[in-house]
């Protein structure tokens, strides 16, 4: 059985992008500040990597879910969340589906603020 390899996933899992992400930490914090993220907000970070923006949002008290296609980055984000003792930041591996607006069916879960 041939399993199709997602080239985007393969790219992001190929290298150590957590090293690159360390150079973007200040930018992630600035972006979160610019959005006005605050305690109690629900935030979805798509393409979260290792949490460059998700974790600063969680530090401010937001309930954050980070989603990324790369398992290695999701694992790194979960490690970083654990290291900062963040009970409100969670990371999940997922492939995002793009569809036409008339095909979209929103999930049955609470709305997100950002």
N, C-alpha and C positions, 0 to 999 in steps of 0.2 A: 504494500500500500504506500503510495507516494503522498506525503504530507506537504502541502504548500508552505513555504517559509515566507513569513512576512518580512520584506526587506527593511522596513522601517524599524521593526522590533530587533532584527539582527544588527542593524547599525547601532542602536542605542545600547544593546547588550554587549557589543564588541569591545568597547574600550572602557576605561575608568573615568566616566564623566563626572563622578563625584569630585575628582581633583579639579576639573574645570569649574564645577559649581561653587567651590570654595571662593573663587574669585568674584562671584556674583552675589554674595551674601548681603552686602550693603545695598545693592540694587533691589533685592527682594524685600528687604526691610523698608526701603523708601517707597516701593510700590504699594505695600500694605498700608503704610501711613497715608499715602495719597488717596487710597480708596476709602479711608475713614473706617477701617475695620475696628470693631469694638466687641466687648464682652457680650455673649449671648447670640451673636450673629451666626448663621449657618453659612459656611463657605465651601464651595466645591472647586478644587484646584485640578483642572484637567491638564495632563502633561506635567505633573508636579515634580518629576525628577526625584531628587532626594530631599525635597521639602524647602527649597530656597525661599518660596513665598508662603507655603503652607505653615511652616513652623513659626515664623514671625506672627502670623495671624493667630495661631493657637496661643502663643505667648500673651497676646492681648485678650485672651478669653473667648475667642471664637470657637465654635464647634466645626472642625475642619475635616473634610474627607479629601485626600489626595489620590488621584488616579493616574497611572502611567502604564504604558505598554511594556516597559522594560522591568523584568523581575528583579534585576540587580539594583536598579534605582529605587524600586519599591522597598526592597529589603534595607537599603541604606537609609531611606526616609524613616522606616519603622525603628531602626537602630537609633537614629538621631532623636526621634520623639521619645524613645525610652530613656536615652541619656539625659534629656532635659526634663524627664518625669512629667511628660505631657499626657494626661489621660484623655484629652479631647482632640488629639490629632491621630488620624488613622490613615493608612496607605493601603491601596488595593491595586493589583495588576488587572488591567482590562484593555481590550481593543475597542476603540471608539468607532461607532458606526455613523456614517454620514448618509443621510437620506433626504429626500425632498420633503418640504414642509407638510404636505398633505399626507405623508407616510409616517410622520413622527407621532408616537404615542408616549406621553410623559409617564415616568414611573409613578407608582402609587406610594409616595413618601412625602414628607414635609417639604415645602418650598425652601429654596436657598436664597440667602440675601445677596450673595456675590458668587 
